[in-house]
Amino acid sequence: MDAGESILAEHHVVMARTRLSRSVFGAQEEEAISLFATERRLVQVQMVSMTEPTPASSPGDKAEVVDLPYDGIRRLTRRRAVRLGEAAVGAVIVTGGLLFKDTLQVTAPFLILLGVAGIVHGLLLPTRWIEIQRGDPSNGPTLRVNAPGRRSGRRLIRLVRSRVSPLGA
């Protein structure tokens, strides 16, 4: 940051990803995204690391910093996606509970309820995020504000919207 530039709002999100190609019990990939809004720009710091670093990799080996001035922002767009994978896993759990209800007399009802809850959660509670689109897409990737419903996310989005020029919004 420049001298005298202060952070007006910040928003931090940590997302974990389970890869089916690796062991579920091994180290998993974690992505930490921090957004900082100053008087002049929006700064994103993104770091991908393993929950348990291996000797071949260090926790900060995939850090990326994106600096975006407010006049380079074209618009902010709300996005949402239904969690079809979660609903499919819920359907598989329900099917397993129904197929093996005679064998699993005690746990089958719990499996069926868990599966139905997964289906309902996946279909009725979509993933939400805000895309911050650049004026010139060739300058870099679109930034995402994950978990925009959190207080820090709402504050950051409000601040960025107030700084973006009306022609770009």
Summary of the structure (lengths in Angstrom):
residues: 169
radius of gyration: 20.8
end to end distance: 25.3
largest distance: 70.1
contacts: 447
relative contact order: 0.17
helix: 31%
strand: 36%
